[in-house]
Amino acid sequence: MRVIEITEGDLGRFHQTPFQHVFSSNTWCSCYDHRLKYFLIEDQPGQAIAKFVAFQGGKFGMKTLITPPFAPSIGLACAEGKNNPVKQNTFKKQIIEAIAHFLKHSKYAYFKLDFDPEWQDMQPLQWRGIHTQVRYTYRLDLSVSEESLLSNMDSNKRNKLNKAEREGLTHSNLAQREVVFNLIRNGLRDKPVALHPVILNRILHVLQQESIGIWSIAMQQEKAVAATVCITSDDCAYNLFSAVDRNTGMRHSGTFALFNAIRSAQLKRISTFDFEGSSVPAIEEYFRSFGGTITPYFSVQGGSWPMLQLMKWKQKKGLPKQTSKFFKKA
């Protein structure tokens, strides 16, 4: 197996593969510019068995390759049909081995790629000396009743929902792109993804036009005070953005908006809600309070020594790094 980069003129081949993932779909990829790179994994020349995307950046002639801004993963999707567990595990290991070989022999000064929780076997990357890190998200089972969702929540969150209703907060599912864009931008401020307002606006535009978006906006009279925006696949809703207007002092509005997004996903008969976990302790505690199951996923990084050390130093010092969550506890 080998990883090949797909040129712009051959994107039809990439998107017409029978295996699909929401974060490497044509709809999602249309939100990005030329910096989004498309990769196929071939079993034989001309025979693709997997695909993923990544975002190319860099300065001073040093290229970087990372998970696309605002996406939780590289959208790795592969062909199915291996019914035998041994053959299926071997098949997926070979895909990761192809990615490991690609990264090890690439000329990227720095790379950092995130995988979905379904991809748990990172041994081929580890065997090649590529650093793998376990991270966590929370996933909520939506097959239970709404009463069960509420009872499984932390009592403090249920109290905030009750307070929101007593204070007259209402909930809107209308796609108010400009309102939500401003809420998110105000929450981003000095975060590095604030450097990508065009991509952010395109994502909101696509979610406004397509049926794959969930919009949950908490309204105080006619003013939007909090919002949660999700993207959906066949069986999962991913929490992309959550933002709160801090000037209102209504700290419970974020909980109100997020829970109504969860409820909206349940009404769409989606089986899982993914909070898109965070390594920030306060945000992790916030997500945990909704009663989901902690779910590990892997992030891999590497590159040349100077750039790798610089990125580690920036992270240690708390300087901007890629993240997709922009709010404090709400």
Summary of the structure (lengths in Angstrom):
residues: 330
radius of gyration: 20.2
end to end distance: 46.4
largest distance: 62.9
contacts: 1047
relative contact order: 0.16
helix: 38%
strand: 28%
